[in-house]
C-alpha cells in the first residue's frame, strides 16, 4: 500500500543581499549553493520579480512538488525570505519528510553563505556519494572523525590535510548531527549525513577558485570516502 500524503515545509530566514540578488541565486545560481536545477521541467505559476516566485512540477496521480519564495527588502541590503516547500510524498512518508525538512535549513544556510562570500562568482559544482557502507547509523560520525572535525562548532577554524584531497583550510560554517559545512577562501564544502534518512552519506563541492575541475574533484573525494568506509 502506497503511503501518499501531502506535506508542507515552511521556513523563514534573513539573507545577505537584495531581493534581486536572492532572486538571481534561487533561479539561476543554484549550482553555487544547492545543485543544478536547469533540467527540472517546472512551471513558474507565479513570477513576480523580485518579490514572489512559485515553481511547480506536476506528475501522475495527482503528484506535485512546489517551491514558493516570498522576498522582502530589509535594512542594510538584506532580504527576508519566506520559503514554502509543498507537495506529495509517496512511500516512506515520515523518512522523506524528516529528510526534506532538515535539508531545508542547511540548503538555505548555504544560500546565505554563497550570497555573503561568493555572490556572482562562477562556480564548478561537484556531487560525490559515499559507498553504501556509509548507510550505517554511525556513517556520518565516521566521516566527521576522518575529517578531524567531530565536535567542531560553527566558527571553528580548520586546517586539514586529507589523504588524496590535499590541504583544506577554512572555517566550519554549519554543524549538527546530520550536516556539516566547511567554507574555504574559494569553495563551499557541504557534507550530508543522509544515512539518517536511509541513503548513503553524500557531499558537494562548490568551487569558486576559477580553476576547478569537477572530474578531478570527484576522483579525489571519492577516493577519500572509499578509504573512510573501507
N, C-alpha and C positions, 0 to 999 in steps of 0.2 A: 504493500500500500504506500503510495506516494504521500509524503508529508509536505503538502504545498500550502504555504501560508504567506500572507503579506508581511512585510517588515518596514520599519521606518527608523532611520538613524539620524538624529538631529545633533548638530554641533555648532556652537558659537565661539568665535575667536577673533582676535585682532591680529592684523598682519602689517608688516612694514611695506610701505609703497602705496601709491594712489589706487583708487578703484580701476583706473585704466591699466596700470601695471599688473594688478592682480588678475584682471580680466584676460590680459595677454598671456599670463602664466597658466591659467586654467584652460585656455582654449588652444594655445599654440606651443607653449613651452613645457608640456607635461613630461617629456623625457628628462628634463632638468631636475625634477623633484619626485616624480612618481614612476611612470612608464609611458612609452609611446601609445597614443590613443587615436592616431590618424587613420587606423584601419577600422575603427568602430563604425558600424552603419547606424549612427544615431541621428535623430531628428531634433533640431532646435525648436521645440514647441513654443518657447518664449525666448526672445533675443532682443533685450532692451539694453543696449550698450550705454554706459558701463555699469548698470545697476542690478540687472536681474537676467539670469540665464537658466533655462531649464532644458536639459538634454535627455532624450528618452529613446530607449531601444525596446521594440516590441517583438514577441515571438509567439510560437504556437500555444494554444490552450490558455490564452489569457496572460501568459508570462510577460513581464516587463521589468526593465531596470531604468531608474530615473535619478538624475542628479540635478539638484537645484542650488544655485549660488545667488545669494542676495547680498549686494555690496553697498556700503555707505561710507562716505569720507569721514575721517576723524581729524582732529587737530594734529599738527606735526607731520603731515603727509602719510598718515596711517589709514587703514581701512578696516571696518568691521565686516566680518563675513558670517552670514547665517547660512549654514550648509545642511541640506536635507537629502539623504540617500534613501530612496524607497523602491519597492518592487516586490517580487515574489521569489522566495527560495523554495526549491523542491528537493526533498531528501536531506537528512541531517540538518534540519532547520536550526536547532539550538547551536550546533557546532558552527554552521555557516554564519549565523547572526553574531555569535561571540567573536569569531574571527574578523568579520567585516567591521563591527563596531570598534574593536580595538585597533584595527589598522587605520581607521579614520583619524584618530588623534595623531598617530605617527606620520601619516602622509601630510596632514595639514601643518604639523610642526615643520616637516621638511620643506614644504612650500614656503614657510616663513624664513627658513634658513637660506633658501635659494634667493628670495627677494631681498634679503638683507645683505648677502655677501656676493652673489653672483648674477644678479638680475641682468638679463640681456646678453650674457656671455654664451657663446656657442658651446654645446655640450656633446660629449661622446658617452652614450648610455650603454651599460653592460649589465646583463642579468645572469646570475650564476646560481645554480641549485646544488645543494649538498647531496651526497649519496643518500640512499634510502635508509642507511644505518643511522642517520640523524633524526629519524622519526621517534626515537625512544624518549621517554619522559625527561631524561637528563640531557637531551640533544643540544639544546641552546646553552645550557650551563657549560657543557663541554667546549663549545665554541668560545664562549667568553673567557674561559680559563686558558684556552690555547692562545687567544689574543692577548692575554695578560691584563684584562680589564674587569675581571669579576669583582664586584663591589664598587667599581668606579662610579662616582656621581657626576651628573651633568656639571660641566665647568672644569672637570679634571683635565689636565694636560696629559697627553700620551706620547711616548717615544717608543715605537715598536720596531722590532727587527723580525720580519716574518719570513719563514723558510719559503723560498721560491717567489715571494712577492717583493721583498726588499724592505727598505725603511719607510715607515709611516709615522709622520709627526703631525700632531694636531690636538684636537680637543674633543672630549665626549660632549655631544650636544643633546643627547637623549639617552635615557637608560631606564628600563623597567624589566619585569620578568619575561616579557615577550619580544621586546625590540631594543635595538641598540643603534645609535647614530654617532658616527665619528666624522668630524669636519677637519680637513687639512686646508692649507692655504689655496689649494687648487682643485679640491674634489670633495664630494659628499659620499661617504660610505654608509650604506643602510643594511642592517642585519635583521632578519625576520625569523623569530622563533616559532615558525609555523608547525613545529612538532606538537605544540599545544592544541592545534586545530586539525590534527590528523594528516599533516603533509610534511615533506622534508623541510629542513632549515633552508632558507634562501638568503640571497644578498643582492644588492645592486650597487654599482659604482657610477657616479655622475661626475665625469672628468671634464673640468673646465680649463685644463692646462694649455690647450691649443695644440697639443701633440699626442693626445690619447689615441689608443688603438684598441678597439673592442675585442678583437681576436686575441691579442697579446694579454690583455687584462683578464679575459675569461680563462685562458690557459693557466695563467699564474695563480689565480684564486681557486680554480678547480683543483689544481694540484695541491694547494694548501688545505682545502677542505677534505680532499681524499685522505690526506695524512691525519687530519683531526679525527676522522671517523673510521680509520683503518681498523 
